[in-house]
Amino acid sequence: MKTCIAGLAMLLCFQNLTAQTKGKITAPQVPCNGTADAVDGIYTDHTNPKYGVNNLKGTAEEQGAMMKRLIAIEKLEEASRKDFKLTGCAARVSFSRRGNSNYGKYVYANYDYQLGVYAYVCHVTEHVPKIVDEYRTVVRVDVNPYIFRGTKAGGTGEFSINGQIRYEIPLEAKEGPGFENDRKNSPSKVSQYISESDMLANRSNDYKNKHADFLKIINGDGYVENWMNGSKYDKRGPGSYTWVDRRYLITKPGVPLLVPVSRKQYLEDMLEYLEIEKANFLYSHAKMVKDYANGTTDSAKKKMALLEQDKDAYPKIYEAKKAKLKDILATQKPEWLQKPAVVDNNNRTYDANKRLESLGKFYEAEDEYLSALYVLNPAYFTAPTGQTTKPVFMEIQFRYETGKDNGFSERLFNNFLKNFDMDGLKKMIQ
């Protein structure tokens, strides 16, 4: 950090805190020599108008319920620091609503608590503490967080018949006037798939324990970590800098968030998708024909010829896919059909005929080119019964730093590990 502030230009990295209710918040104006890590810290709760409540949108009833729960989370964090002295930083609380999270049939409010932690530095010429303008250490509790769905696997989505024209096929519903309504209210089953990789994105980059970390996430068991600089397996010396994003999921005990898609379910879902693909191919094809129909250039004429070939070829591909899916469902043994569906990703080929060849081929485990497919567990998510702000599950994020210039972050993290009341959060979802 000393090197960061050695030159005059780098002084722009730092600024005093901006206004709160009474006057201006500034770092303590006490002498420091090279480091301000031991200087008394500043804590501001959610009542601070600059860093406090900024986005709790919703009805008055929703706002009241969210505020009550977020203050309860804030009190848990404050209680964890009852015997802890904050030094070397300014810690600022804010609340916000991110929108809504759709869990299958049910919609819940998504909102969060945040404690942003801003480091002190010792000004190179004034020799008094200043406060860094951006935080790298942060504590968040995300209520009803978003779960990504839409894993393209096993031949869904874009494809090409002749290798020159790419058909962009929406997965969710048939295109046309009713597309947006159907996509929102009755999306296709394949568009709801979730892969292990998608669930771990920005949560864990531990490539040696990928599946184990996935199980931790969906079962709310322990924590996972995403190393923001390098890998946890990199060699580092004593006092080396690390920047790590740790995540915990707080879930209902004994009920996983996700359940695997069986081979049988996948094959049946693909039959549903096949009708969407057929309709959307015709829709996309008709649009391209309209674009090129009146063209007089050689390029336009070539495109029209290719489109005519594709129009003749696709029905054969459609019928072959349909027949293959039905045959597998009819001839495979029940125990084979009930195994988890692990299929090709879409990033290896867009060729429709090659996808037809791989249709119905399953693997044992997910890797870089294969997806183990999951869906939201219906037994976990239930109707909100009028309480859309009730926590269904929560995600804790603690992004922390270690190293000789980051004692404030390491101390705060260690105190969190020792004293934060996880059970207090668990009680909120029971």
N, C-alpha and C positions, 0 to 999 in steps of 0.2 A: 504493500500500500504506500510506503514511503516513496517508492519510485514513481507511483501514479501521480503524486502531487508535487514532484520535484520541480516541474516547469510551470511557468505562468499560465500557459494555455490550459493545463489540466485543472486549474482552479475553477473553470467553468463546470466541472463535474459536480460541484458541491453548491449547496445553497442553504440558507436558514429556513426553518419551518415557516409556513405561511400562517395567516391569521386564524385565531379561534375566538371564542366569545369575548374574552377579555384580553385585548391587546394582541401581541405577537408572540408566537412560540419560537424560542431560539434555543440553541444548544447552550448548556451552562458555560458562562464566560469565565472559565478558570484556566490557569496555565496548564499547558501540556507540552511534552517534549517528545516529538516523534510519533507517539501513539496516544489516543484518547480512550483506550479500551477500558480504563479503570474509572472514567468519569461517570458520575451518576446518570442513569438513564431517565428517559421521559416516557410515560405511558398515558395515552389518551383513549378514553372509551368511546362508545358509539354516539355519545351526545355531542362530540366535536363536530361543528357544522361543516368544516372543510373535508374531514376524512370519515365522517360518520354516515348516517343513513342517506343514501343517494338514489336508490332505485327500487324501493319496495312498492312496485306498482301492483294494482289490484283493487278489489272492492274494499270498502272500509273494514268489513269483517275479515277478509283475507289479510289485510295489512296488520290488523290487530293481532291475529293469530301468529303471523310470521314474526312480528316484533317480539311477542311474548316468548316464542321459542328461541329466537336468536339471542335475546338477553339471557335466557337460561344457559345457552351455550357459552356466552361471554362470561357468565359467572363461574362456570366450570373452569375455564382457562385462568381466570383471575385467582380462583381458589388454589390452583396448582402452583401459583407463585407466592403463596402466603408467606413462606419463609425464604423467599428467593430475592436477592437484590439485583435489579436490572441495571446493568452498566454497559457503557460503550455503544449505546444505540437509542433510537427513538422508536417505540412500538405504538402503532396506530390502528384502531379498530374501525372497520366499516361493514355495513350490511348491504346486500343487494339481492334483487330478484333477477334470475337469468331468463325466466320465461316459464314454460311448462315442459314436463317430461311425459311422453306418451308410453305407457306400459301396456301394450296390447289394446284391450278395450277401455282402459282407464287412464285418465289424465290427472296428474298431480302437479302442484306448484313446485318449481325448482328455484331454490334461493340459498344464499350462503352467508356465513360469518367469515370475516377475514381479519387477520392480524398481520399487517405489513411491518417488517422490522428493518429500519434504516440505520446503517452503520454511522458511527462518529468517525471523523478523521481529524488529525491534528494539522491545522493550517500551517503551511511551510514557512510563512513569514510572520503571521500574527501570533502564532504559538497558542492558539485557543481552539477549542473543538468546533467543527462544522459538521453539518449533517448531510450525508450523501443524498442526492436527489431521487435515486431509484433503489427499491429494495431488491435483494436477492434471497433474503430469508423471509419466509412467509408461512403462516399457519392458516389453513382454511378448513371449514367444516361445510361440506356441500350437502344440502338436504334434497333428497330425491334427484340425484344426478342423472344426466343424460346417458343413455346406453346406445351406442351406435348399432344400427341394423342395416342390412343391405349388402352383405357379403356376396359378391358375384362368384359363383363356383359351379363347376360341372356343366359349362356350356350355356349359361344364361347371359343375357345382355348382347352387346354388339357382335356381329359376325359378318363374314364375307363369303360369298359363294364362288366368285370368279377371281378373288385375290386383288381386285382393283376397286370395287365399290364396297364401302363399309356401311352396313345398316345399323343404325343406333336404335336399339330396342329397349324402351323402358320396361322395367321388371314389374312395376307395381300394379298396373292396370292397362286396359285397352285405351289407346289414344282416341281423341275425339272430344265432343262437347262435355261428356261426363267424366273425363279423365281426372281432373282435380278432385272432384267429389269422391270418386271411387278410390283414388290413391290415398286419400285421407281417411275415409270411413270403412273401406273394405279392400285393403291392399292384398296383393297375392301373397301366398305363404312363402314362396322363395325369396321375396323381398324383405322378409322378416328374419332371415338367417343372420347369425352372429358367429364369427370365427374366434378361435383362441387369440390369434394375432390381433384382431380388432379390439378385443376386450383388454389386451395388455398394452395397447398403444398408449404411450405417454405415462404408463404406470410401471412397466418393468422392461428393462433391456438385459435381463439376466439370461443370456442365451443358453446357458448350461442347465437351467432349471425352468424352462419355459412352461411345460405342462404343470409342474408343481405349483408355480406361481399362479397360473390360471385357476387351479383348484382353490388356492387360498382366496382369490378374488371372489369367486362365485359362492363360496361357503362362508365368507366373512371370517376367515381363520388366519390370524397373524397379519403380516405386512409384506409388501413388495417394494422394490426400489428401482428407480430410473436414475442412472448416473448421468448427470448433466455435462460432465467433462470426462470423456473417455469411458472406461469400463471398470467395474469393480475388480476385475482380474488383472488390471494393469499393475505393474510394479511401481511402488511409490516409496520414497524415503521418509524418515521421521519428519513430522511437521509439514509434509506435502499438502498442497491445497486440494480439497475435494468439494464438490458441489452435488448434492444428492437430493432427489425428490422421493420421499417415502410416502406410501399410501396404505391406509387401512380402510376396509369396508366394514361398516357396522350393519349387520343384517339380523333377520329373525333366526334364532338358533334352530339348527336341524333341517332347514329348508333352503336348498340352493336357489340362487337367483336364476340360473339357467339350467336347462336339461338338454341332453343330446338329441339330435334328430336321428331317428332310426333309418336304416336303408329303405324300409317299406314306406315310411313317411316321405322320404326324399323322392322316391319313385312316383308316389301318388301326387306329391306337390308339383313334380315336373310335368305330369299330365295336365294339371291346371295351367301351369305356365306355358305349355305348348300352345294352348288356345290363344293366350295373350300374345305370344310370339307371332303366331300366324296372322292375327289381326293387325299387329303393329308392323309386321313386314309389309303387308298390303298397303297400309297407311303410308309408311315411309316410301315405298316403291312408287305409289301414285304421286306423291309430292315431287319426287325426282323426275318422273316422266313429264310432269307439268313444267318443270324448270327447263328441260332439254328438248321438249317436243317441237318447238319452233326454231330451234337453233340450226344455222346453216353452215357452221364451221365443221371441219373434219373431226375436231374434238367432240363437239356436241353429237354428231352422227355416231361416233364410236361409242359414246356413253349410252345412246339410245339402243344400240345393238346389244351392248352388255346387259342393259336393263331387261330387254326382251328375253335374253338367254336366262337371266335370273328368274324371271317370272315363270318360265317353263320348268326350271330346275327345282325351285323351292318346294312345290307340292310333293315331289318325290322324297325330298329330305324330311318334310313334315310327317308324311305317312310312315316312313322308315323309323323315325324316332318314336312315334306313337306305338307302332307294332312292337318295337324292341322293349319299350317300357312295360307294355302289357304282358309280353312274353315272360319277362323276368319276374314280374309279380305273380304270374300264374305257375311258374315252374320251380322257383327257388323254395327251399325248405323254410319253415317259420323261424327256426333258430338263426339262419343266415340273414333273413329279412330284419330281425330285431337287433342286429348288431349296429353300432353307431355308423353313420354315414360320413366317411372321409373321402373327399373327391378332389379332382384337379381344380386348381385355381383357373381363372380366366386369362392369366398373363402369359401363357405358353403359346397359344395359337388362337387366331380368330377364324380359322378355316372351318366352315360349317360341316364339311364332310369328315374332317379329322375329329371334330367334336362328336359327330355321330358314332365314330369308331370307339371313342372312349366312354360313351354313355353307358351307365350301368356298371362301370368298373369302380370298385371301391378299394381303399387301402386301410392300413392298420393304425396309422398315427399321422398327425399333422406335421408338415415341415414347411420349408420355404415355398414350395410349389403345390402343396396340398392343404386343404382346409378341413378341419374337423368342425362339423356344423352343429350349432346350438340354437335354441329359441328361448324366449322368456318363459319361465316356469309358471303355468297357470295357477299352480297351488300356492305360489308366493304372492302374486299380485291379485288383490281383490278390489271390489268397488269402493270408492272413497266415502260412500255414505254421507255425502254433503260436506265432508271435511277435506277439501282438496289440498290443504296445507299440511296435513298430517304426514309425518315422516314415515315412508315405507322402508327406506334404507338410507344410509348416509355414507359419505366418503370423507375421511380425514386426510389432508395433505399437509405434510411438514417438509418444506424445502429448506435445507440447512447447509451451512458451509463449515469446513474445518480447515485448520492451518494457522500459522503464527499470527496472521493479521485478522483472524475471524473468531477470536475468543468469545465475543458477545453471542454469536450464533451457536457455537458449540455448547456453551453453558446453558443457553435457553433450551436447546434440544435435549440435553442430558436431564435437565429438570423436568421437561415434559415427559420423558420416558419414565421417570421415577414417580411423578406426582399427578399426572393428568388422570382424571376419573373417567375411564372408558365405560365403566358400568353406568355412569350417569347418562351417557349418550344412549346406551342400549335400552335403558328404561323408557326413553322417549319413543321407541318404535314398538314397544310391547303392548 
